[in-house]
Amino acid sequence: MMTTDEMTLRSEMVETCRKMNSSGINQGTAGNLSVRFGNGFLITPSSMPYDTMQPEDLVEMDWQGTFVGPRPSSEWRFHRDILKARTDVNVVLHCHSLYATSIACHHRTIPAFHYMVGVMGGTTLRCARYATYGTQALSDAALEALEGRKACLLGQHGQISLGKTLDAALWMAIEVETLARMYQQALVLGEPPVLPDDEMERVIAQMTRMSYGLGPEEEGASDAARPRLPGGKASGGPVSPAK
């Protein structure tokens, strides 16, 4: 019998799947979602529309690939391998968003044409080499492209975004799609200039300090704005930017 916490998590996963479609980053039964759980993870089932999916339809898998419930997504291998390798994240979100996938069809890595590329954790949004969907080769390619990153493109396939929470992973996926669209628009005028690595290092350091989708707040950041609490005392940590 499911605990209340498990049912809550499953319900939140279903809600996130539906948000993937309503936000426009996913269509039909494409894409999949997993969350670290117990001694493994929960993952969306194969070929089930999100608008009819119910919490009990989600599949529980262990690290060996055995499962309880319906047949899991065909992409379960990279979900398992990413969650095993990346203890800094709890959620793996995969979708075929239009602009990100268009860039991935050209096997293009998105450079630091805009400072927000840094939110993925580095100076580029990498594109993984192509491999057949659902295979170990695709999982290996994704892990390589995600090294030191919280998102990547998949060659001629789509995108993967990671997060500590469901909201964080969804936010990252939408940001990937937004940047891909901006990059395509910028390319209309020619290859855009790229910010130098030292500037991106400063950007990423500031994002980390302000907890802008990259990690925990850095305590004691002297230049961080803090909300004033009743009585005139400043709060103890920086304000996370609106997402």
Helices and strands as residue ranges (DSSP letters): H 4-22, E 32-37, E 40-43, G 55-57, E 59-62, E 67-68, H 76-85, E 91-95, H 98-105, G 115-120, E 127-128, H 136-145, E 151-154, E 158-163, H 166-187, H 197-209
